[in-house]
Amino acid sequence: MVSSLFVLYLVVLFSVTVCQGFQPLDVTGRCSRLSPRFSVAGDAEFDLAVIGGGVVGVQAALSAASSPLNKKVCLIDAPRASGMLMNEATGEDLSLGAPTGLFSKAIRDSSKTIKVASLRGMGLREESVWNEIISNCVELASSNAQDIRRQLEFAGVTYIEGKGAFPDSGGTDSVSVEKADSSLQVIKADKFLLATGSKPFRPGGIPFDGKRIFDSDSINQIGFLPKSIAITGSGIIAVEFAKIFRNLGADVTLIIRDQIPRNALMKIGLDKDVAATLVADLMRSGIKVIRGAQAKDFFVPPDNQRAPVRISLEARGGGNLPSGVPNEFKCDAYIAAVGRKPNTQGLNLESAGIEMDEYGGILVDSYLVTTAENRNVYAAGDVLGRPFLASTGTAQAKAALSSMWPKNANGSPKEEITDDQENSGPSCDPSDPTCVEGGISQAGTSFDPKSLASNPFAFPCG
């Protein structure tokens, strides 16, 4: 009996091993060499369609497709549309299944193993030193992406590369996926999970060019190793990049609006002593911190990359800086790391009846269900808003799956959620002003054990 089943399995497996059954891994349309289970779907029906191929979306897809749920799942992702890290030589998406700050993590690891001072001491040109660093980053990111593809293949998740959006006609039983060749593919599913992540907030007045002036995502386009760099921001991302470029031998200036650097770190949930220790470490590392200031004007040399960028400063909110604080300084590159915002554009959420807050974050109830009429669209991760942490997003995704297919302790399915349960809201203290009892919740300080919808700060440090 076992042998017969094994033979049958082989027949089914090899009967679909044709090029059309493979998923292209890049925009050139070349067929992947992965298993046909990791395939392009036609107009098909799934139990779950996940939109977004970051760490939250991938983990949700893997969990839903694996035991004990064993659902039929597809993962829709548009790496180029999201501006994530790509290997331009091969067209490979290096960010698949990775957190938003993949480049910073890769370059951070590279900074620990590559001694820039030693390479310079050996007489290597700056271009050669930077190429060594970037090659190491690409290798680390590619290894991670390939491992994620193997996991998706093993779980039987169908991967579809393209931009997904709900139809203009309304309804949430399908999405249309626009491919790189402008063709459209309709994907039908019983349930949808939106996990499209976030993108950097870009303040007005900063001349972002992707060459000398960057945000926290576009910094992955930098084509040289700066000897000096200025960073505006006082959150985790700004601090991380400050440490990274300092480890790579750059002179780093951190510009913060607050007079007390640890305040911003405490706002995202860090203990005040941990925040103070982190700030003290910046000082010990030789990172210069300018407090109570903000960038006012930029002068970027138009055709001379060797000439420094000049940045003038002003006091927070405008006005003159205190005496002793420089009004202007020079650097090779500049990063604005001043926050992030949910990445919800292009999903056609309005037609689907999915409401958002003033910052573009998707509103959900305590079961991670959006306001779509059919209650079959869920959301998790940065797309909900703060705190923009992978740990919180993956916890929300896990809770969303539990809401989609609830089970008892013995593994048996629970009854469907009733209308009363749907409108019950988070189980938090009504006296807490951040407790939302009407069913729709945003980031707050109350803890909702069902979904982390009302308390995304439950895992502030990852």
N, C-alpha and C positions, 0 to 999 in steps of 0.2 A: 504493500500500500504506500509506504514512504517513498519507494523508488518511483512509483507511478506519478505521485504528486510532484516529485523532483523533476521528472521528465516533462510533465505538463508545464511546470514553471519555466523550464528552459525554452520550451516551444514558444510560450507567450513572450518571454523576454527577447528572444532573438527575432521574433516576428515583427517587432517595432523598431529594430535598430537600423533605421534609415535616416538620412540627413534631415528630412523634414521633421523628425521626432525630437531633434535636439534644439536646445535653446541657444541662440547666439549670445555670446558673452560680450560682444562689443558692437559698436555701431556700424562696423563694416559688413555685418551680415554673415561673417564666417561661422560655420557650425562649431559648437562646442564638442569637446571630446569626452564630456561627462556622460553618465548613464542616461538613457532615454527617459527615465523617470523624472529627471530634471528638465522638463520639456516645455515647449511652446504649446499653449492650449488653443483650440479653436473656440468658437462661441460655445462655452461650456458652463455647466452648473457646478458650484462648489458649496460645501458646507460653510466655508469661511474664506473671504478674500481680504488679505491684509494689504493696505496701501502704505508703503514706506519700507525701505530696506535697511534701516539703521538697526542699532542693537535692540531696540524695543520691538520693532516689527518682525525681525528675524526670530527673536526668542519666542514671540507669540506664535508665529507660524510653526516653528519646530515643536512647541508644546502642544498645539492643537492637533498636529499631524501624528504625534507619537502616542504611545500608550500612556494612560488609559483612554484618552479621548478618541484617537484614531480617526480623525476627521479628514475629509478631502479638502485640501487647502491650496490656495495659490497666493503667491507673493508678488505684488506689483511695485516696481521701483523704477525711478528715473534719475539715475545718478548725475547725468550731465545737467539736467534741469535744476537739480538742487545745488549744483556747483561744488560737489564733493570731490575728493581726491581721485584722479584718474591717472593711469599710465598711458600717456599720449602715444608712446611708441607702439603699444599693442591695442589700445582702446579698452583695456581691462579696468573694470570698476574696482578700485582698491578699497573703497569704503564700505563694501557690502558687510552688513552685520556689525559694523564698528560704531563706536560712539561718535558724537559730533566732532570732538576734538581729536580725531584720528591723527592728523598731521602733527599736532603738538605732542601726542604720545609717542609717535614714531621718532620725531626729532629729539624728544627728551631722552629716549633710550639710546639714540645715536650719540648724544652729547656725553653719555656716560662711558661709552666705549671708544670714541674717537677723540684723541688728544690733539686739539687744534694747534696748541703751542708747539707740540713736538713736530707736527707736519710742517708748520711754518719754519721751524728751526732746521728742518731738512732741506729747505730751499724750495719747497713746492709752491707753485703759483696759487693765488687766491682762488682762481677758477677750479684748479685741481682739488683744492681742499674742499670747496663747496660741492663739487661733483661727488666726492667720496661720501660726504654726509648725506646727500640726496639719494645716492645709490643705496645706501644702507637703509634709509627710510622706505624706499620703494620695495626693497627686499622684505622688510618686516611687514609692511602693509599687505604685500602680495601674498605672503605666507598666511596671514590671518584670513584674507579674502578667500583663498583656495580652501582653507579648512572649513569656512562657513559653507562654501558650495558643496563640499563633500557631505556635510551634515544635512543640508537641504536635500541632496540627492538620496541619502540613506533614508530620510524620513518620508520621501515621496512627495515633497512640496513642489508644485509647479511654479517655476519662476518666469515672470513676464516683464520684460524691460520696456518701459514706456510711461507716459504721463496719464494717470487715471483721473477721471472726473465723472460726477453724476450727470445724468442726461438733463437737457434743458426742459424736457417735458415734465420733470418732476418724478417722484418715486425713488425708492432705494432698493430695488430688486436687482439692479445691474449698474455697472460702470462701463464707460467706453475708454479704451486705452489707445492713446496716440503713439505709434511707434516712430522710430528714427526716420523711417522712409515715408512718414506722413500717412501710412495706412492706419485704419481703425480696427480694433478688435473689441467685441462686446463680451464682457465677463458677467455672468449671472451667479449670484450667491445668496444663500439664506441669510448670512450675517456678514457684516463688514467691520473691520477694525481700522481706524484711521491712526496712523503712527508716522506722520510725515515730518516730525521733528521741529526744529526751529532754525532761524537764521539770524545773523548779527543785526543789531540795531545800528543804523548809520545816522549819526547826528548831521544836521545841515551845516554847511559851511566848511566841510572837510573834503578836499579834492581827491577822493579815492581814485587811484589809477591802476592798481594791481602791479605797480612797478616799484614805487617808492612809498606810497601811502596805502595802507591795507586795513581791512577789518580782521576779526579773529578767524574768519574762514579763508578770505582771499590771500592771507599770508602764505598759504601753501603754494602760491604762484611766485614767490620771491625767487629771483634768479641769481642771487649772490649772497655771500656771507658778510653781513654788515659789521663794521668795526665799532659802530655806535648805533644805538637804536633808542627811540623814545616810545613809551607806551602810556596811553591814557586809560585809566581804569583802576579799580581797587578790589575787584572780585577775584574769584579763583582763577579765571582764565587769564586775566592780566598778570597776576602773580606768577602763574605757571610759565607764561612766555618770558617774563622778566628773568626767572631762574634759568630757563633754557638757554636764552641768548647770553646770559652771563657765563654759564658753563661752557659756551662756545667761544668765550674770550672777548665778547663785545662789551663796550661800556654802555650800561643800561640806565636810563632815566625813567622813573615811574612818576607820572603826573596824576595826582588824585585831587578831587574837589573837596573832600572832607579834610578837616584839620587833624582828625584822629584816624589813622589808616585802619585800625582794627574794627571800626564801626561797620564798614561795608561787609566785612567777613562775618560779623555777628548777625547781620541781617539775613544771611542765607543759612543760619542755624549753627554756625561754629561757636563753640564755647569761648567765652571771652579770654580765658587763659591760653587756649590753643591759638586763637587769633593773634594774641599779643606775642606768643612765641614765634608764630609764622612771620610777623612783621619784623621781629628782632633778627630772625634769620636772614631776611632781605638786607638788613643793614650790615650784618656780618659778611654777607656775600659781596659787599662793595657796590650794591645797587643804590643809586642816588634817588631819593624820594623828595619830590616837590609837592608840598601840601597846600590845600586851599586855593588851587589854581586850575585853570582850564586853558586849552589851546584856543587862540584867537585868530591868528592869520598864518598862512603857509606860503612859503616861496619855494617852489620845486623847479630846479634848473631844467629847462625843456629838453636839452639835447646833450647833457653831460652827466652821466651817471656817477662820475667820480666826484663831482662837486656836491657839497653837502646840502641837505634840505634845511632851510631856516624856518623856525617856528617861534612866533611871538606869543606871549602868555598874558593873561589877565586874571584878576581875582575871580573867585567863584561868583557867578551871576553878573560879572562885568566890573569894570573899575580897575584901579591901580593895585598892584601887589604891594605887600609890606616891604619896607626897606630890607635889603639883604637877599631878597628873592630875585633871581634873574628874570628880566622881562623878555629875553630872547636867548635861544641857544641853537646849536647846529647838531645834526645827526645824519646818518646815512639812510635811515628808514624810520617809518613811524607806523604804529599799530593803534587803532581805536578799539579797545575791548571794553565797551561800556554797556554791555547787556545784550540780551537776545529777545526775539519775539517769535511767537508761533508761526510756523510755515503752513499757512492754510490757503494761500492764493492758488487759483487754478483748479480747485477741487469742485467748484460750482456748488458750494454748500447751501447757498441761498435757495436754489431750485429744489434741493433735497429737504428743505425745511429745517436745516441745522443751524442753530443760533450760535453766535460768538459774542465775546465780551468786547470792550472798547479797544483792547490790544490785539484782537484777532484770535484769542484763545477760544477753543471749542467748549461750550457749556455742557456739562454732564450731570447726571444725578448720582446718587450714592452707589449705583451699580455700574458706573461708567457708561451709561446709555445716553446718547445725545437726544436732542429734541426732535429728531425725525419721527414722522407720524407713525410709521410701522414699528418703531422701537427695535430695529434690527441693526442699527449703526452704533458702534461703540468707539471710544477714543482713549488713547493712553500716551503718556510721555510728554515731551516738550510741547506738543500741539495743544496741551491744556493750559500751558503757562508755567509760571514758576513752580519749583526752583530750578528747572532745567538741568536735572541730574539723571544720569543713566540708571542709577540704583532705584530712584523713585519711579521712573518710567517702566522699568521691567516689573516692579512690584504691582504697578497699576495694570499692566498687561496681563499678569497672572490673575489678578482679581477680576478683570474683564472676562477672561475665559471661564472663570468660576461662575460668573453671572450668566454667561451664555448657556453653559451646560452644567448646572449645579448638581452636586452629588452628595449623598449621605456619607457618613463615616465608613460604611461598609462598601462604598463604591457604587451603590445603586443610584439611579437618577432620582433627583428630587422633583417635586411637582413644579410646574411652571410658576414664575413669579406672578403674583396677583396684582390687580390694579392698585389695591391698598398698599402693597409692598412697594410698588413702583413709585408711589407718591409719598412714601414715608420719610424720605430725606435721610441725611446722615444721623447716626446715633451719637449725638454729642450733647454737651451741656447747653440747654436753651439760654442760660444766663450769659454764655459766651457770645459776644457780638459777632464772632466769625462763624457761629453755628448757623447753618442754613437749613430750615425745616421744611421748605417748600418743594424740595426735590431737586433743585438746580443749585449746584455749589461751585465755588471757586476756591483758590488757594486760601487757606486760613490756618489757624493754630489749633483747631479741634481735631480730634483723631476719629476717623471713621474706619473701624476694622474691616468693613466689607470691601472697601474699594480704594482707600487712600485718596478719595476724590476731595474731601474737605481738609485733609492734612497731608499734602505732598511733602511736608518737611519732616515726616516721620523718619526718613533716612537722610539727614542733612549732610552727613560726611561720606556717603557712599559705602 
